[in-house]
Structure formats: C-alpha cells, structure tokens
Amino acid sequence: MPEVRQRFHEELRAVEGEVQQTGAQGRRLLEKALEALAGGDLERCEAMIKGDDEVDALYLEVERRILHLFALPDSGRLRPAAADRPVAHQPASGPRG
C-alpha cells in the first residue's frame, strides 16, 4: 500500500503545480486585459477573452486530474488530506458576446 500513498502524493503535488500555473497565467492575463481596457484597445481585449478560454481549459484539465486522482485505488483514505486544498479559480460560465 505504500506505493499507492506515494503515487497519490506525487499526483497531488503535480496537480498543485498545475493549479499554481493556471493561477499565474490567469494573473498575467488579467494584467494584460486591464492594460488593453485602459488603452481602449478592442483588438487586445478580444485576444484577452480568448486567453480566458485557455485559462478555463487549464482549470477543467486540473479538475479532470483531481477526479482521476480520487479514483485511484485506496484513495478514499487519502482524500481527507487533500480536501483542504481548494482550487480558487472557477471558469466563467455562460456565453460571451
């Protein structure tokens, strides 16, 4: 069973890294969007909307990996240790236009 625990924690660390990467990309995108908005650059604003879709896709991939992680054999006993690590970002919902 130690290998399951070790694999779980390795996967959990990898997911945490992806969450941090997603947050950093979201922060960079927000900074660029604010610059584009302040400058009245509609073309850049449109590019930022597309960039947001990319951040949302990263979030969904992280969510998929978390679900996979919890599906690992014997992960039920390990879930409480991971449950206190929330993912702060949630993708925007609804159509854009």
N, C-alpha and C positions, 0 to 999 in steps of 0.2 A: 503493500500500500504506500510506502514512502515515495515510490515513483509517481503515483497519481498526485500526491500532495505537491511534489516538486514540479510536475508538469503544470498543475493548476496555478501555482505561484509564478512560474515562468510566463505562462499565458497572461496572467493578471498583470504582471509588470509590462508586458508588451502592449496590452490594451491601455494601460495607464499612459504609456508613451504616446500612443495614438491619440488619446484624449488631449494630452498636452499639445501635440502637434496641431490638432484640429482647433484648439483654443487660440494658439499662436497665429494660425492662418486667419481665423476669424477676426482677431485683433488687428492684424495688418490690413485686412480687407476693410474694416471699419475706419481705420485711419485714412486709407485711400478714398473711401466713399465720402468722408467728411471734407477732405480736400477738394474732391470733384464737386461736391454740393456747394461749398463755399465759393468755388471759382465759377459756378454756373455752367460747368462742362457736362452737357447732357450725354455726350458720347461716352465719357468716362463713367458717368452714373449708370448707363446701361451695362457697361462692362462689369461694374461692381455687382449688379443684380445677377449676372451670370456667374460671377465669382461666388456669390452667396449660395447659388445652387451647388457649386462644387463643395463648399463647406458642409451643406446639408447632406450631400452624398457621403462625405467623410464620416459625419455623425451616424448615418444609417449603417455604414460599414462597421463602425465601432459597436453599435447596438447589436448587429448580427454576430460579431465576435463574442460579445458578452453572452448572448443566448447560447452560442456554441460552447463557451466555457462552462456555463452552468449545466450543460448536457453531458459533460464528461462523467465517466463512471465514478461513483462515490463522491461527487462534488457536493452533494447535499450537506455533508458535514462541514464542508469548507465555505459554503455560501455566507454564513454569518460574518466571517472575517472580511468578506468583500462587500457586504451590503452597506457598509458605512462609507463607501467611496462613490458618491453620486456623480453623475455626469451633468454638468451645469448647463450645457447648451442643448437646446431643442430646436429642431428645424422649424422654420416658418411654415405655416400651413395655409392652404388656400391658393387660388390662382393669383398670378401677378399680372398687372396690365396697366 
